[in-house]
Amino acid sequence: MSRYSFDPKINPDNQRKRRMMIGGIAAGVVLCVGVGLVAAGISALGKGGAAATATPFKPKITIYATDVASAAVTAAPTRAAAATTQPISQTAAAPTAKPISTMDPAGAVQGLADFVCPQPRSADPQKMGVGIKSNILVGDIGFWNTVVAEKLKMTWLGMKVNWYEFEPQKGQVEAFKWQLMDAFVADANKKGLNLAMTITQPPQWARSVQDAPGVRPSPADDVNENVRFFSRIAGRYKGCVQAIEVFNEVNLQRDWKIPSGQMKGADYVRYLQPISAALKKIDPNLLVVMTALSPTGANDPGKAMDDFVYMDELVAAGAPAMVDCVGVHLNGFNFPPDKEWNSGYNDPTAKFRGPFDNPHHSWSFLSTITTYRQKTNKPICVTEFGWPSMENLGVAGAPPGFDFALDNTEKEQADWIVQGFSIMRSLGYVKFGVVFNLDYIAKTDATADKDNALPYSIIHKDGSPRPAFDALTQMAK
């Protein structure tokens, strides 16, 4: 979801300038807090009752490691022989026989056994997928996968893969992070979940531009380094990952910064083409998703570009022909999903007046999806959408630049998410839609008035469900 600050005012020449927010979500998720809240949510999500006593993190699946005392091992360009494994979680017994891996060689990680996808499959092309984004690898991963698959009864799970976490130093891999990812992916697959991965945030060693602390824009300087890491993810999890989005919101400097300092669609395409070709060679059934743009509504040279303008540049550079679908992010604001930006709709009770007093396409869920389709003539993959609400989050204000969240009730959040899915299904060209988000609020120590991802969560801080959670459990899939 975009981390852009939205200003409801418009300047005299009708160019709406929105301030770039410094930073983003807090740099580190505090694991111990998230873990405790995971346990608290088990009772609340399952029964709607009082939160349970927090317990230490223990995945309900076995993770295999070659050396649990080592956090990093040296990487090798070719596949190494699988080492003897030992379980680091005793929750489940080790299997007596290991299935044969069908992993692509590009997915090899030295020191770790080949990953085995339990039930390899591709996305159903006949049915629109319904999913949600989770802050993965925090808390009991087996529990949260079960919530998505069995309680919400969704078929897709969106997730962000931060490259720097897996390869923090050149020539090294963070072994434990790969072990957690292996466990998560296998568990999600067994529970019938399709995975949509957004790969972003390369490590600093791969970039010549020295970025500010906590800011990790894409891409790596060397095109081949990008191809290598994308191929490692696609190759390792072949058959278990159904879609990969190539970078994130590249029309924002926060997420895209190359040495030239320029922001051009043609530069993105220069990276997209070889990455897409490599992904398709590894897995022809994988959905390659063109980056979702941030609906900024602003042209601020070097910092942000209006998504419609940037999309025109992508089309001119031939990007649609390189992908299976076009990614879309929709912030919701305080604007219903069925209203076009120029429909004249007005909510007289709204205190945030941007969509009503200063109409612009970036406010509208419907206008964004339909215009992307018109410009690209490609299927649409909505990798993030939602509406924020500050109601019942225990704070008085809203995150900076997100005052529109104060206008939305929890009921409106619930109704509009369900209506959004209905609209996407009726359009006929949306492959899947992923709600932002399930659980970010329960996996951080930040409060909802400080972190702009948290008002979008469909559970409360203590893990109890918000109305949107209940509405999604009842929604026809």
Secondary structure as a PSIPRED ss2 file (coil, helix, strand):
# PSIPRED VFORMAT (PSIPRED V4.0)

   1 M C   1.000  0.000  0.000
   2 S C   1.000  0.000  0.000
   3 R C   1.000  0.000  0.000
   4 Y C   1.000  0.000  0.000
   5 S C   1.000  0.000  0.000
   6 F C   1.000  0.000  0.000
   7 D C   1.000  0.000  0.000
   8 P C   1.000  0.000  0.000
   9 K C   1.000  0.000  0.000
  10 I C   1.000  0.000  0.000
  11 N C   1.000  0.000  0.000
  12 P C   1.000  0.000  0.000
  13 D C   1.000  0.000  0.000
  14 N C   1.000  0.000  0.000
  15 Q C   1.000  0.000  0.000
  16 R C   1.000  0.000  0.000
  17 K C   1.000  0.000  0.000
  18 R C   1.000  0.000  0.000
  19 R C   1.000  0.000  0.000
  20 M C   1.000  0.000  0.000
  21 M C   1.000  0.000  0.000
  22 I C   1.000  0.000  0.000
  23 G C   1.000  0.000  0.000
  24 G C   1.000  0.000  0.000
  25 I C   1.000  0.000  0.000
  26 A C   1.000  0.000  0.000
  27 A C   1.000  0.000  0.000
  28 G C   1.000  0.000  0.000
  29 V C   1.000  0.000  0.000
  30 V C   1.000  0.000  0.000
  31 L H   0.000  1.000  0.000
  32 C H   0.000  1.000  0.000
  33 V H   0.000  1.000  0.000
  34 G H   0.000  1.000  0.000
  35 V H   0.000  1.000  0.000
  36 G H   0.000  1.000  0.000
  37 L H   0.000  1.000  0.000
  38 V H   0.000  1.000  0.000
  39 A H   0.000  1.000  0.000
  40 A H   0.000  1.000  0.000
  41 G H   0.000  1.000  0.000
  42 I H   0.000  1.000  0.000
  43 S H   0.000  1.000  0.000
  44 A H   0.000  1.000  0.000
  45 L H   0.000  1.000  0.000
  46 G H   0.000  1.000  0.000
  47 K H   0.000  1.000  0.000
  48 G C   1.000  0.000  0.000
  49 G C   1.000  0.000  0.000
  50 A C   1.000  0.000  0.000
  51 A C   1.000  0.000  0.000
  52 A C   1.000  0.000  0.000
  53 T C   1.000  0.000  0.000
  54 A C   1.000  0.000  0.000
  55 T C   1.000  0.000  0.000
  56 P C   1.000  0.000  0.000
  57 F C   1.000  0.000  0.000
  58 K C   1.000  0.000  0.000
  59 P C   1.000  0.000  0.000
  60 K C   1.000  0.000  0.000
  61 I C   1.000  0.000  0.000
  62 T C   1.000  0.000  0.000
  63 I C   1.000  0.000  0.000
  64 Y E   0.000  0.000  1.000
  65 A E   0.000  0.000  1.000
  66 T C   1.000  0.000  0.000
  67 D C   1.000  0.000  0.000
  68 V C   1.000  0.000  0.000
  69 A C   1.000  0.000  0.000
  70 S C   1.000  0.000  0.000
  71 A C   1.000  0.000  0.000
  72 A E   0.000  0.000  1.000
  73 V E   0.000  0.000  1.000
  74 T E   0.000  0.000  1.000
  75 A C   1.000  0.000  0.000
  76 A C   1.000  0.000  0.000
  77 P C   1.000  0.000  0.000
  78 T C   1.000  0.000  0.000
  79 R C   1.000  0.000  0.000
  80 A C   1.000  0.000  0.000
  81 A C   1.000  0.000  0.000
  82 A C   1.000  0.000  0.000
  83 A C   1.000  0.000  0.000
  84 T C   1.000  0.000  0.000
  85 T C   1.000  0.000  0.000
  86 Q E   0.000  0.000  1.000
  87 P E   0.000  0.000  1.000
  88 I C   1.000  0.000  0.000
  89 S C   1.000  0.000  0.000
  90 Q C   1.000  0.000  0.000
  91 T C   1.000  0.000  0.000
  92 A C   1.000  0.000  0.000
  93 A C   1.000  0.000  0.000
  94 A C   1.000  0.000  0.000
  95 P C   1.000  0.000  0.000
  96 T C   1.000  0.000  0.000
  97 A C   1.000  0.000  0.000
  98 K C   1.000  0.000  0.000
  99 P C   1.000  0.000  0.000
 100 I C   1.000  0.000  0.000
 101 S C   1.000  0.000  0.000
 102 T C   1.000  0.000  0.000
 103 M C   1.000  0.000  0.000
 104 D C   1.000  0.000  0.000
 105 P H   0.000  1.000  0.000
 106 A H   0.000  1.000  0.000
 107 G H   0.000  1.000  0.000
 108 A C   1.000  0.000  0.000
 109 V C   1.000  0.000  0.000
 110 Q C   1.000  0.000  0.000
 111 G C   1.000  0.000  0.000
 112 L C   1.000  0.000  0.000
 113 A C   1.000  0.000  0.000
 114 D C   1.000  0.000  0.000
 115 F C   1.000  0.000  0.000
 116 V C   1.000  0.000  0.000
 117 C C   1.000  0.000  0.000
 118 P C   1.000  0.000  0.000
 119 Q C   1.000  0.000  0.000
 120 P C   1.000  0.000  0.000
 121 R C   1.000  0.000  0.000
 122 S C   1.000  0.000  0.000
 123 A C   1.000  0.000  0.000
 124 D C   1.000  0.000  0.000
 125 P C   1.000  0.000  0.000
 126 Q C   1.000  0.000  0.000
 127 K C   1.000  0.000  0.000
 128 M C   1.000  0.000  0.000
 129 G E   0.000  0.000  1.000
 130 V E   0.000  0.000  1.000
 131 G E   0.000  0.000  1.000
 132 I E   0.000  0.000  1.000
 133 K E   0.000  0.000  1.000
 134 S C   1.000  0.000  0.000
 135 N C   1.000  0.000  0.000
 136 I C   1.000  0.000  0.000
 137 L C   1.000  0.000  0.000
 138 V C   1.000  0.000  0.000
 139 G C   1.000  0.000  0.000
 140 D C   1.000  0.000  0.000
 141 I H   0.000  1.000  0.000
 142 G H   0.000  1.000  0.000
 143 F H   0.000  1.000  0.000
 144 W H   0.000  1.000  0.000
 145 N H   0.000  1.000  0.000
 146 T H   0.000  1.000  0.000
 147 V H   0.000  1.000  0.000
 148 V H   0.000  1.000  0.000
 149 A H   0.000  1.000  0.000
 150 E H   0.000  1.000  0.000
 151 K H   0.000  1.000  0.000
 152 L C   1.000  0.000  0.000
 153 K C   1.000  0.000  0.000
 154 M C   1.000  0.000  0.000
 155 T C   1.000  0.000  0.000
 156 W E   0.000  0.000  1.000
 157 L E   0.000  0.000  1.000
 158 G E   0.000  0.000  1.000
 159 M E   0.000  0.000  1.000
 160 K E   0.000  0.000  1.000
 161 V E   0.000  0.000  1.000
 162 N E   0.000  0.000  1.000
 163 W H   0.000  1.000  0.000
 164 Y H   0.000  1.000  0.000
 165 E H   0.000  1.000  0.000
 166 F H   0.000  1.000  0.000
 167 E C   1.000  0.000  0.000
 168 P C   1.000  0.000  0.000
 169 Q C   1.000  0.000  0.000
 170 K C   1.000  0.000  0.000
 171 G C   1.000  0.000  0.000
 172 Q E   0.000  0.000  1.000
 173 V E   0.000  0.000  1.000
 174 E E   0.000  0.000  1.000
 175 A H   0.000  1.000  0.000
 176 F H   0.000  1.000  0.000
 177 K H   0.000  1.000  0.000
 178 W H   0.000  1.000  0.000
 179 Q H   0.000  1.000  0.000
 180 L H   0.000  1.000  0.000
 181 M H   0.000  1.000  0.000
 182 D H   0.000  1.000  0.000
 183 A H   0.000  1.000  0.000
 184 F H   0.000  1.000  0.000
 185 V H   0.000  1.000  0.000
 186 A H   0.000  1.000  0.000
 187 D H   0.000  1.000  0.000
 188 A H   0.000  1.000  0.000
 189 N H   0.000  1.000  0.000
 190 K H   0.000  1.000  0.000
 191 K C   1.000  0.000  0.000
 192 G C   1.000  0.000  0.000
 193 L C   1.000  0.000  0.000
 194 N E   0.000  0.000  1.000
 195 L E   0.000  0.000  1.000
 196 A E   0.000  0.000  1.000
 197 M E   0.000  0.000  1.000
 198 T E   0.000  0.000  1.000
 199 I E   0.000  0.000  1.000
 200 T E   0.000  0.000  1.000
 201 Q C   1.000  0.000  0.000
 202 P C   1.000  0.000  0.000
 203 P C   1.000  0.000  0.000
 204 Q H   0.000  1.000  0.000
 205 W H   0.000  1.000  0.000
 206 A H   0.000  1.000  0.000
 207 R C   1.000  0.000  0.000
 208 S C   1.000  0.000  0.000
 209 V C   1.000  0.000  0.000
 210 Q C   1.000  0.000  0.000
 211 D C   1.000  0.000  0.000
 212 A C   1.000  0.000  0.000
 213 P C   1.000  0.000  0.000
 214 G C   1.000  0.000  0.000
 215 V C   1.000  0.000  0.000
 216 R C   1.000  0.000  0.000
 217 P C   1.000  0.000  0.000
 218 S E   0.000  0.000  1.000
 219 P C   1.000  0.000  0.000
 220 A C   1.000  0.000  0.000
 221 D C   1.000  0.000  0.000
 222 D C   1.000  0.000  0.000
 223 V H   0.000  1.000  0.000
 224 N H   0.000  1.000  0.000
 225 E H   0.000  1.000  0.000
 226 N H   0.000  1.000  0.000
 227 V H   0.000  1.000  0.000
 228 R H   0.000  1.000  0.000
 229 F H   0.000  1.000  0.000
 230 F H   0.000  1.000  0.000
 231 S H   0.000  1.000  0.000
 232 R H   0.000  1.000  0.000
 233 I H   0.000  1.000  0.000
 234 A H   0.000  1.000  0.000
 235 G H   0.000  1.000  0.000
 236 R H   0.000  1.000  0.000
 237 Y C   1.000  0.000  0.000
 238 K E   0.000  0.000  1.000
 239 G C   1.000  0.000  0.000
 240 C C   1.000  0.000  0.000
 241 V E   0.000  0.000  1.000
 242 Q C   1.000  0.000  0.000
 243 A E   0.000  0.000  1.000
 244 I E   0.000  0.000  1.000
 245 E E   0.000  0.000  1.000
 246 V E   0.000  0.000  1.000
 247 F C   1.000  0.000  0.000
 248 N C   1.000  0.000  0.000
 249 E C   1.000  0.000  0.000
 250 V C   1.000  0.000  0.000
 251 N C   1.000  0.000  0.000
 252 L E   0.000  0.000  1.000
 253 Q C   1.000  0.000  0.000
 254 R C   1.000  0.000  0.000
 255 D C   1.000  0.000  0.000
 256 W E   0.000  0.000  1.000
 257 K C   1.000  0.000  0.000
 258 I C   1.000  0.000  0.000
 259 P C   1.000  0.000  0.000
 260 S C   1.000  0.000  0.000
 261 G C   1.000  0.000  0.000
 262 Q C   1.000  0.000  0.000
 263 M C   1.000  0.000  0.000
 264 K C   1.000  0.000  0.000
 265 G H   0.000  1.000  0.000
 266 A H   0.000  1.000  0.000
 267 D H   0.000  1.000  0.000
 268 Y H   0.000  1.000  0.000
 269 V H   0.000  1.000  0.000
 270 R H   0.000  1.000  0.000
 271 Y H   0.000  1.000  0.000
 272 L H   0.000  1.000  0.000
 273 Q H   0.000  1.000  0.000
 274 P H   0.000  1.000  0.000
 275 I H   0.000  1.000  0.000
 276 S H   0.000  1.000  0.000
 277 A H   0.000  1.000  0.000
 278 A H   0.000  1.000  0.000
 279 L H   0.000  1.000  0.000
 280 K H   0.000  1.000  0.000
 281 K H   0.000  1.000  0.000
 282 I H   0.000  1.000  0.000
 283 D C   1.000  0.000  0.000
 284 P C   1.000  0.000  0.000
 285 N C   1.000  0.000  0.000
 286 L C   1.000  0.000  0.000
 287 L E   0.000  0.000  1.000
 288 V E   0.000  0.000  1.000
 289 V E   0.000  0.000  1.000
 290 M E   0.000  0.000  1.000
 291 T E   0.000  0.000  1.000
 292 A E   0.000  0.000  1.000
 293 L E   0.000  0.000  1.000
 294 S C   1.000  0.000  0.000
 295 P C   1.000  0.000  0.000
 296 T C   1.000  0.000  0.000
 297 G C   1.000  0.000  0.000
 298 A C   1.000  0.000  0.000
 299 N C   1.000  0.000  0.000
 300 D E   0.000  0.000  1.000
 301 P C   1.000  0.000  0.000
 302 G C   1.000  0.000  0.000
 303 K C   1.000  0.000  0.000
 304 A E   0.000  0.000  1.000
 305 M C   1.000  0.000  0.000
 306 D C   1.000  0.000  0.000
 307 D H   0.000  1.000  0.000
 308 F H   0.000  1.000  0.000
 309 V H   0.000  1.000  0.000
 310 Y H   0.000  1.000  0.000
 311 M H   0.000  1.000  0.000
 312 D H   0.000  1.000  0.000
 313 E H   0.000  1.000  0.000
 314 L H   0.000  1.000  0.000
 315 V H   0.000  1.000  0.000
 316 A H   0.000  1.000  0.000
 317 A C   1.000  0.000  0.000
 318 G C   1.000  0.000  0.000
 319 A H   0.000  1.000  0.000
 320 P H   0.000  1.000  0.000
 321 A H   0.000  1.000  0.000
 322 M H   0.000  1.000  0.000
 323 V C   1.000  0.000  0.000
 324 D C   1.000  0.000  0.000
 325 C E   0.000  0.000  1.000
 326 V E   0.000  0.000  1.000
 327 G E   0.000  0.000  1.000
 328 V E   0.000  0.000  1.000
 329 H E   0.000  0.000  1.000
 330 L E   0.000  0.000  1.000
 331 N C   1.000  0.000  0.000
 332 G C   1.000  0.000  0.000
 333 F C   1.000  0.000  0.000
 334 N C   1.000  0.000  0.000
 335 F C   1.000  0.000  0.000
 336 P C   1.000  0.000  0.000
 337 P C   1.000  0.000  0.000
 338 D C   1.000  0.000  0.000
 339 K C   1.000  0.000  0.000
 340 E C   1.000  0.000  0.000
 341 W C   1.000  0.000  0.000
 342 N C   1.000  0.000  0.000
 343 S C   1.000  0.000  0.000
 344 G C   1.000  0.000  0.000
 345 Y C   1.000  0.000  0.000
 346 N C   1.000  0.000  0.000
 347 D C   1.000  0.000  0.000
 348 P C   1.000  0.000  0.000
 349 T C   1.000  0.000  0.000
 350 A C   1.000  0.000  0.000
 351 K C   1.000  0.000  0.000
 352 F C   1.000  0.000  0.000
 353 R C   1.000  0.000  0.000
 354 G H   0.000  1.000  0.000
 355 P H   0.000  1.000  0.000
 356 F H   0.000  1.000  0.000
 357 D H   0.000  1.000  0.000
 358 N C   1.000  0.000  0.000
 359 P C   1.000  0.000  0.000
 360 H C   1.000  0.000  0.000
 361 H H   0.000  1.000  0.000
 362 S H   0.000  1.000  0.000
 363 W H   0.000  1.000  0.000
 364 S C   1.000  0.000  0.000
 365 F H   0.000  1.000  0.000
 366 L H   0.000  1.000  0.000
 367 S H   0.000  1.000  0.000
 368 T H   0.000  1.000  0.000
 369 I H   0.000  1.000  0.000
 370 T H   0.000  1.000  0.000
 371 T H   0.000  1.000  0.000
 372 Y H   0.000  1.000  0.000
 373 R H   0.000  1.000  0.000
 374 Q H   0.000  1.000  0.000
 375 K H   0.000  1.000  0.000
 376 T H   0.000  1.000  0.000
 377 N C   1.000  0.000  0.000
 378 K C   1.000  0.000  0.000
 379 P C   1.000  0.000  0.000
 380 I E   0.000  0.000  1.000
 381 C E   0.000  0.000  1.000
 382 V E   0.000  0.000  1.000
 383 T E   0.000  0.000  1.000
 384 E E   0.000  0.000  1.000
 385 F E   0.000  0.000  1.000
 386 G C   1.000  0.000  0.000
 387 W C   1.000  0.000  0.000
 388 P C   1.000  0.000  0.000
 389 S C   1.000  0.000  0.000
 390 M C   1.000  0.000  0.000
 391 E C   1.000  0.000  0.000
 392 N C   1.000  0.000  0.000
 393 L C   1.000  0.000  0.000
 394 G C   1.000  0.000  0.000
 395 V C   1.000  0.000  0.000
 396 A C   1.000  0.000  0.000
 397 G C   1.000  0.000  0.000
 398 A C   1.000  0.000  0.000
 399 P C   1.000  0.000  0.000
 400 P C   1.000  0.000  0.000
 401 G C   1.000  0.000  0.000
 402 F C   1.000  0.000  0.000
 403 D H   0.000  1.000  0.000
 404 F H   0.000  1.000  0.000
 405 A H   0.000  1.000  0.000
 406 L H   0.000  1.000  0.000
 407 D C   1.000  0.000  0.000
 408 N C   1.000  0.000  0.000
 409 T C   1.000  0.000  0.000
 410 E H   0.000  1.000  0.000
 411 K H   0.000  1.000  0.000
 412 E H   0.000  1.000  0.000
 413 Q H   0.000  1.000  0.000
 414 A H   0.000  1.000  0.000
 415 D H   0.000  1.000  0.000
 416 W H   0.000  1.000  0.000
 417 I H   0.000  1.000  0.000
 418 V H   0.000  1.000  0.000
 419 Q H   0.000  1.000  0.000
 420 G H   0.000  1.000  0.000
 421 F H   0.000  1.000  0.000
 422 S H   0.000  1.000  0.000
 423 I H   0.000  1.000  0.000
 424 M H   0.000  1.000  0.000
 425 R H   0.000  1.000  0.000
 426 S H   0.000  1.000  0.000
 427 L H   0.000  1.000  0.000
 428 G C   1.000  0.000  0.000
 429 Y C   1.000  0.000  0.000
 430 V E   0.000  0.000  1.000
 431 K E   0.000  0.000  1.000
 432 F E   0.000  0.000  1.000
 433 G E   0.000  0.000  1.000
 434 V E   0.000  0.000  1.000
 435 V E   0.000  0.000  1.000
 436 F C   1.000  0.000  0.000
 437 N C   1.000  0.000  0.000
 438 L C   1.000  0.000  0.000
 439 D C   1.000  0.000  0.000
 440 Y H   0.000  1.000  0.000
 441 I H   0.000  1.000  0.000
 442 A H   0.000  1.000  0.000
 443 K H   0.000  1.000  0.000
 444 T C   1.000  0.000  0.000
 445 D C   1.000  0.000  0.000
 446 A C   1.000  0.000  0.000
 447 T C   1.000  0.000  0.000
 448 A C   1.000  0.000  0.000
 449 D C   1.000  0.000  0.000
 450 K C   1.000  0.000  0.000
 451 D C   1.000  0.000  0.000
 452 N C   1.000  0.000  0.000
 453 A C   1.000  0.000  0.000
 454 L H   0.000  1.000  0.000
 455 P H   0.000  1.000  0.000
 456 Y H   0.000  1.000  0.000
 457 S C   1.000  0.000  0.000
 458 I C   1.000  0.000  0.000
 459 I E   0.000  0.000  1.000
 460 H C   1.000  0.000  0.000
 461 K C   1.000  0.000  0.000
 462 D C   1.000  0.000  0.000
 463 G C   1.000  0.000  0.000
 464 S C   1.000  0.000  0.000
 465 P E   0.000  0.000  1.000
 466 R C   1.000  0.000  0.000
 467 P H   0.000  1.000  0.000
 468 A H   0.000  1.000  0.000
 469 F H   0.000  1.000  0.000
 470 D H   0.000  1.000  0.000
 471 A H   0.000  1.000  0.000
 472 L H   0.000  1.000  0.000
 473 T H   0.000  1.000  0.000
 474 Q H   0.000  1.000  0.000
 475 M C   1.000  0.000  0.000
 476 A C   1.000  0.000  0.000
 477 K C   1.000  0.000  0.000
